[in-house]
């Protein structure tokens, strides 16, 4: 009789495990070489710790009670636990702090999507370095780590998690409309975004900006096409691009001004990692300057996380051509 | 031409309109039209599939972009695809329909506290009744949903109708309009970035 395992989890057997281990080792060597020390944190956290990091991630995953009846959750990402570690275990440490991790995180998945409930992430967090220098290091380290690990065609999509929200505020779009517009944008339902924009009583120029901005994607030239109320975020991206060019990874950058990451804690530039050989993203990251402060030590920070199994799939897809 | 993009085209009610649209872009779809068995046409970058499978192909990147009905997208909101454009054609309406002449649905609601509804779109149906504060038993069927109320299987149906002809032929009438559905252009999230120029060009020409 076949004993099942929960959907969205898997057993890994030696042939695959050997490749996953080699991939992790290669990424680990890159991170360690760049001065990132590896940390472990518990797979389970108090629910209010995860909630403190991001209200939206807390309720969605796996919850359990311990013997004292306290509510625990399986961590839904590694960034929140690391923010907790930084604020509690590194209270007086000198900055910057460079940490990396190789760990499983857990999330509830919508059925029928083939998503994993348990996934292995390889990530870096750079704490105490403001933008754009911090982003440049966290982005280029991920890109170089992937090159070292044998990927050739990977790219990074760069946007700003705060850009559209501040644009809506700037154009004085009524509060009750903002969440709906942001919701449509995060689903990239551009049809709904356009329909909702048409109903707003704002100038035609503002309306055009709201629908055009999320479609601006491409090389550095797209920054020239975004102007007006978003110039501050655009200038931030331009500075970041220059630093990435100095680090020799600018040719992997695609700007995407409609980029919105699922997690709510990002405060500035955000990014996603892609490979043309596969139709899903390999990882992502961004700047989260408010989060560590919520745990008691106010520090700017940013980081990148890669899904090791997805990187493995992309590597094999690249080899097949 | 679609500059190297692979496009998913549904085999079904939206197929003729989709192919006309591709013709208007300068693609030669005559082989697709003349060949019912063949599903993949690499020369013109077209793959064809059952309509409800379109978003799946696009989500996984087997096609960069696709044409699909809004009804399919509403029924499978977990598909991670971008919705780029309302193509306008293939207009039809998702409705609640019931037998003409009496009010079985009303009576069930009043006396039993809930209504039994057959549909090929369980998600849309469940959502519609929940959002209007009524309890509904949703009976999922794969075909000929119209016979449900006639055989006593259910009190009413939720289905897509373009002309209303099938409903009339089966002695049914529209009781509630849920949502208007048209054909949409969808894109794979990664292709939307990595093939931005080609996709923008396609969207630009389709808007005209």
Contacts between the chains, C-beta under 8 A, distances in Angstrom:
chain1	res1	chain2	res2	distance
A	110	B	78	4.0
A	111	B	78	7.6
A	112	B	78	6.3
A	113	B	78	5.0
A	113	B	79	7.7
A	113	B	80	7.4
A	155	B	193	7.6
A	155	B	194	6.4
A	157	B	193	4.9
A	187	B	83	7.6
A	188	B	82	3.7
A	188	B	83	6.7
A	188	B	189	7.1
A	188	B	192	7.5
A	189	B	82	7.7
A	189	B	83	4.5
A	190	B	82	7.0
A	190	B	83	6.1
A	190	B	84	5.3
A	190	B	85	7.2
A	191	B	83	5.2
A	191	B	84	7.4
A	191	B	85	6.6
A	191	B	86	4.7
A	191	B	184	6.4
A	192	B	83	7.4
A	215	B	200	6.9
A	215	B	203	7.9
A	217	B	192	7.2
A	217	B	193	5.6
A	217	B	196	4.0
A	217	B	200	7.7
A	218	B	196	5.2
A	218	B	197	6.7
A	254	B	193	5.2
A	254	B	194	7.0
A	254	B	196	7.1
A	256	B	193	5.5
A	272	B	193	8.0
A	274	B	190	4.9
A	274	B	193	6.3
A	274	B	194	6.1
A	276	B	190	7.5
A	276	B	194	5.2
A	278	B	61	6.3
A	278	B	190	7.2
A	279	B	59	7.1
A	279	B	60	5.2
A	279	B	61	1.8
A	279	B	62	7.3
A	279	B	188	5.0
A	279	B	189	7.7
A	279	B	190	5.2
A	279	B	191	7.0
A	280	B	60	7.7
A	280	B	61	7.1
A	280	B	80	7.9
A	280	B	189	7.7
A	280	B	190	6.6
A	281	B	189	7.1
A	281	B	190	6.5
